[in-house]
Amino acid sequence: MAQQAAALQTYNNELVKCFDDLCSKREELSLQIKLEEEEKERLQHDIRSLSEKLSRVNESLAQKMAAHNTIDRTIAETEAAYTKILESSQSLLSVLKQQAGNFSKTSEPRRKEH
């Protein structure tokens, strides 16, 4: 019987040791879980913050691109209109020169022929 009691005591000691080891591992895992949950919350906050910032930047970028496109269109229209003005001015100048030439011919005194 003493032998069985000694074996039982040995098993009990090992059982208590295993139980203590398991409790230690659980505490260690609990700490790791807590740290990772805190990191997860921090990362989720960063993601929300970065998502909001990205949204603001995208909105600003879209507005600036629209303004840029409007300016490009205005420049193109202005250049086209200015080219037409130059062409019209050139035509007007040509007509005026031609008319001035005609007027000078008609206003010259005629020479008498012998």
Phi, psi and omega in degrees: 000323179298324180293319179293322178296320180293318179295319179297320179295319179297313179299318180297317179298316179295320179298314179297318179298314179297319179296317178297318178298316180296318178296320178298315179297321179297317179296319178297315178296321178299318178296315178298318178299314180300315180296318180290325176295321177296318178296319178300314178299317179297316179294319178296321176297315179299319179297314178301314181297315179292324178296318178296316179297318178298319179298315179296318180295317178299318180295314179297318179297318179297318178296317181292322178293322177296317178296319179299316179296320178297316178297317177302316181295317180296318178298314180298316180295320179294317178297319179295316180294319179295321177298318178296319178299316179298316179297317179295320178297319179296317178296316179298316179299318180298315179296316180298318178297318180296315179295319178297321177296318179295319180293322181291329178290321182282338182267354177289140177293143180277142178273142177282138179265142181269000000 
